[in-house]
Amino acid sequence: MKAAVMKAFGRQLEVIEWPDPEIGTGEVLVEVNYAPVLPYMEEVISGKRKYLLKPPMVPGAGAVGRILKVGPDATVLKPGDWVLCDATVRARDNLLFPDITLQGLSARGEGGLALQKYFRDGSFSEKIRIPTECVTPLGNIDESYAPFWCVMGTLLVPFGGLIAGALQPGETVLISGATGNFGSSAVAVAIAMGAGIVVTPGRNTQMLKELVNRFGSRIKPVELTGDFTIDQSRMKSTAGPIDLVLDILPPSVPSEVSRNAVLTVRPYGRAVLMGGVGMLGGPGLELPYPWIMRNNITLRGAWMYSAVAPLKLARLVKSGQLDLRQWRITKFKLEQINDALHNSATDKRPFSLTVVNPGGIRGRS
C-alpha cells in the first residue's frame, strides 16, 4: 500500500510503498477514505513538539473509512461498514489505569511507547490496523459527508473535557482558549450538550464575533486586555456565576492566563485542565489552597476522553444537535501530504479542517 512515512524528525514525509498491515484477534483493517490533518502536525513532524514517537513510522491521527476485514471475535462489524477510527489506543492488560498511545501521533510514558511498538502506524496511508474497540460504526452515510466526520477528531477532545467536568444542560461554562482550534470546537460541543451560556474569553475579536454569529445569544464574549484583574472581573460579571471552567489553551500561552480563568469559577464549581499550558516550561498554576478548600472547588485533569466518548458524540451528531457541515473542509491527495501539513498549519480561518484522501479527491467541499 501507499503511505506517507516519517523517516526522521525534521524531514518531509515521503509517500512510498509500505507493508500492508495484518490483523489478528481484537483488530480491524480499515480502508482510509479520509484522514484529518491536525493544525500542529507540522510541529510534530519537525520535532518541535517533542512528542513520543519512534520513526520510521506513518503519522496521522484518526480516520474515516470502510472496513476491509475484521478479527474473529467481531460480532457486529463487517466488511464494507463506514466507521470512525479513534487514535486513542488503550492497553488491555490494566483496565484501572491503562497505558495509552495516540496511534500515529504520540504516547504517554514508557507504557505508551511499548504499546506504540505494535500500534505504530497512523492514518496517512491507504489502510490502517486499529483495535476493534477504537472503531465507531457510522451506519449508512453518504460518501460526500464522509470527510466531515473527520472533524470528530478535534471535537472529541473538548467533549471528553466537558464530560469530565460533568456539564449539565442549562449550566454556564467558560471556555479558556475559546478562539483557538480546540477551544472553538469546545464552544460548539458545549452548545450541542445544552449549555445555557458559554463564556468565551480571548483576544481575537474577529473570532469572538464569529462565535456569536454562529451560535447566537448563548455566547458571551469577553475581550481580554492582558490585565489579569480587569480580565477576571469581566469574565465573572459577563454571565453571572460560572459553573464550569474548561481550560484548553495551547502550550504557547503563559500559565497565568489559565490560572486567571480557573479562579472565575463559582463556589462549589468545577474546573477541568486539558490544554498544553506548561509543556514548554515556565511556572505552574499556583492556585491558592485556601480558595480551593473553602469554596469546595473540584479541580481535575483530563487527557483525551473515555473509550465510549466517540459513540456518544456520534449520537449527538446523528441526532442533529451538532452539525459537522459547519466546518470548511480542504482536501488533499496523499501525494500532497506535505502541502496538506502546511495548509493545516497556516489556515487560521475559524471552523476549518484539512484532510488527506489516500484514494484521490472525490468531490469538493
N, C-alpha and C positions, 0 to 999 in steps of 0.2 A: 504494500500500500504506500501511498504518498503521505509524507508527514513533514511538518516544519520542525527541524531539530535544532536545539541549542547545544552546540558542541563545547562551548565555554562561555563564561560570563564576559560581557564586553564585546561579543561578536554578534553580527547579524544572524538571524535564523536562516537555515538552509533547507530548502524544500528538496528532499531526497527520497529514495526508496527506503522503507523501514520495515522491519519484520512485522507480519500480521500478528496481532495478539491472539493467544489461545486461551479459552476459558475452561474453568473447572466447576466444581460444585459451589453454589453460592455466588455465581458470577453471571454477567450478561454481556454479550457482544453487541455493540450498537454502531450502526452506520451514522456518522456525524453529518447532519444536514447543515446545521449552523452552530457556531461556537462564539460566545461573546468575547470581546477583547477589552479587558479592564483598562481604565484610563491610566493606571500606574504600571501596566505590564511592561512597558518600555524600561522603566526603572528597575524592575525585577530582572529583566534580561541583561541590563548593563551591570548589575551587581550593586547598584546604588542602595537598594532597599535591604541588602544583606539577608535575604530570605534563605531558609534552609532548603537548598536544592543541590543535587549531585549530578552535574552533566557528565556525559551526554544524555539528553532526555528530550521528550516532546512536551513543551509547555502548553498552557491552555486550561482554564478552569471552568468546567461545566459545558453542557451541550444540549442541543435538541436534535433528536433524530429518530430513526426507526430501528427496532430490534432485528438483529440478524440471527442471533442464536441465544438460547437460554440454557442454564445449567439443569441438571437432572432433578433438582429439588424445587424448581419453579412450578407453581400450581395455577397461577393466573396469567402471568405474562406469556406472550407468544410472539414468534417472528412476525414482523410487519407492523407491530404496535408502535404508535407515536409515544415517545417518552421524553421526560426531562431528566437529564443526568446531573446529579448533585456531586460537586467536587469534594465534599466533606466526608472523608473515609475514616471510619472508626474501627479500631482493633476490636476483635470479638472475644478476646480472652480476659477482659476485665470490664464488665458492664458497669461497675460502680463509678469508675473514672477512667474511661478508655483513652489510650493514646490516639492521637488524631494526625492525619496528614491531609493536606489540601492537594488533591491529585492534580499535578501539572502546575502547582503554584508554590507550595511551601510545606513546612511540617512544624509540629510543636514538640520540641525537645528531641532527645535521643530515641525515645519510643516511637515518635512520629517518623523519624528518619529510618528506623528499622522497618516500619510499615511501608514507607516510600520505596524501599528496595523492590517491592513487588508491584504495588500500585503506583508506578513511577510516571508513566507517560500520560499526558493530558489530551486535550480535545483538538489541538491544531493538527488534525490528521483525518484520514478518511474513515477510520474505525477506532473505537475505544473499548477497552475492557473495564468493567465497573462492577462493584459489588451489587448484588441483587437489591439490597435494601436502600441503595442510593439511586434507584430508578423510580420515578413517579409516572404512572400512566396518565396520558393526556386525553385518551379517547379518540374519537373521530374528529380530527381538526382539519381545517382547510390548509393546504400546504402554504398558501400565501400568508397565513397567520403564524406559521412556524417560527420565523425569525423573531417575532415579538415575544415569544416565550423565553428568549434569551435574557430578557430584562429581569427574569426571576432571579438570576444570579446576583444581581445588585439588590433587589427588593428583599431577598431572604435575610440579609444581614441585619437591617434595621427591624425587620419583622421579628427576628429572634430576640433583639433587644427589647422591643415593646412587649413581647410575651414574657420575657424575664422580669420586666417591670410591672407585669400584671395590669396593663392598661385596660380600663373598663369604659364601656360606652358612656358618653357624656362628660368624661373627665377632661381636665386641662393638662396638656403635655407641652413641655418646652423642648424643642429640638436644638441642641447646641451643635452648630455646624450645619444649619438648615439650608445654606446656599450652596453647599458642596454636592458632589455626586451622590454619595450615600445619604447625606442629610436631606436633600430634596426628595429622594426616594422614601426616606423615613416619613416625610410630611404626607406623601401620597398614601402610604400604608396606614398611617395614623388616622387619616380621614376615612379610609375604607373600613377601618376597625371600629369606627363610631366615635372617635374623639369629639368632644363638644367644641373645644377650642385648641388650636395649635399655635403656640407662640414661636415665632421664627426670628431669632436674633441673627444679625450679620451685617457686614459692611458693603456687600454687593447690592446696592439699591435697585438695580435693574432686576436682579434675581428675586429680591423681596417682592417687587411689584408683580413679577411673573407668577409667583406662588399665589398671590391674592387673585390675580386674573384667572388662574386655573381652578382654584378651589373655593373662592368666594369669601364671605364674611367670617367664616370659622377660622381663617388665618389672621393672626395678629402679629404683624411685622414689627421688629424693633431694630432700628438702625444703630449700630454700635459706634461709640465715639473713641474708644480706647481708654477712657477714664473709667476705671472699674466701679467707682462709687456711683457715678451717673448711670452707667450701663445697668448695674444691678437694680437700681431704683426703677429704671424704665421697664426692665423685664418683669419686676414684681408688680408694678402698677398697671401694666397693659391689659391684663385679663383677669385680675383677681387671683385667688390662691392657686398655686401651681401644684398639681397632684403628683406629677411625674416629670423628671428631667431625664432625657436620653442624650448622653454626650457621645457624639460620633465624629469628632474633629480629627483631621489628619495629623500625621507626625510633625508637620512643619509649624503647628500652632503652639505657642507657649502654654505651659500648664496653668498659668494664672487665668487664662480665658476659660478653661474647663472649670477651675475652682470657682470662679465667679458665677458661672451658670448653675453649678450644683447648689450653691448657697441660696439660690432663689426658691428652692422647694419649700413647701409649707410644713409646719409641724405634722408629724405622722406621715409625711410624704415619702416618696421613693426616688432614688437616683440610680441610673444604670450607666456604667462606663464601658464603652465598647469601641472607642476610637483608637488612634495611634499616638496620642499625646505621650511624650516621654521616651518614645522609641529611639529618638535621635540624641538622647541625653538631656541634661537640664534638671531643675528641681522637681520634686514630687508635688502632689496636690496640696499637702499640708493643711488638710481640713481640720477645723477646731474640734477637739474631743468633746468639750462641754456642749457645743451646739448639736453634735450628733446624738449625744446621750440624752440631754434634757428635752430635745424635740422629737425623740423616738424616730429618728431618721433611719430608713432602710437603704443601705448602700451596697450595691453588688456589681461585680464584673460580669460581662457576658462576651464570650468569644464564639463567634458563629451562632449556631442555633441547634435545636434538638433534631433528632432523626425524623420526627413526624412533621416538622415545620413545612417542608416542601409540599406535602399533601394538603396541609391546612391552607397554605397560601394559594395553592392551585384551586381549591374550592372557593376561596374568596374571589378569585379571578372569574371562575366559571359562573358564579352567582351574579356577576355584573357589578359588584361593589368596587372592583379595581379594574380599570380599563387600560390594558397594555398598549393600546393603539395611541395613547398619549405620547409615546416615545417616537422619536425620529430615528429610523434605522438606516445606517450606511453600510453597504455590503461590499466585501472584497473577496476575490478568489484566493485560494490557499497560496498560489504562486505570488500573490501580492501581500504576503503576511507582514513584511517589514513596513510597507506603506500603511497597512492597517494599524500597526502598532503606533506609528507616528500620528495618524489621523485621530486615533483614540486619545492620545496624549494631548493633542492640541485643539481638539474640537470642544470648546468650552460652552457651547450652546446648551441651555437647560433641556433636560429630558432627551438627551441624545445618546445613542449607543452604536458602537461599531461592532460588526460581526464578520466572521470569516465563513465562507461557504465552500467546503472542500470539494463539493461536486460541481462547482461552477455557479455563476449567478443565475437565479431563477426568478426573474421579475425584480422590480424596483420598489423601494418604499421611501 
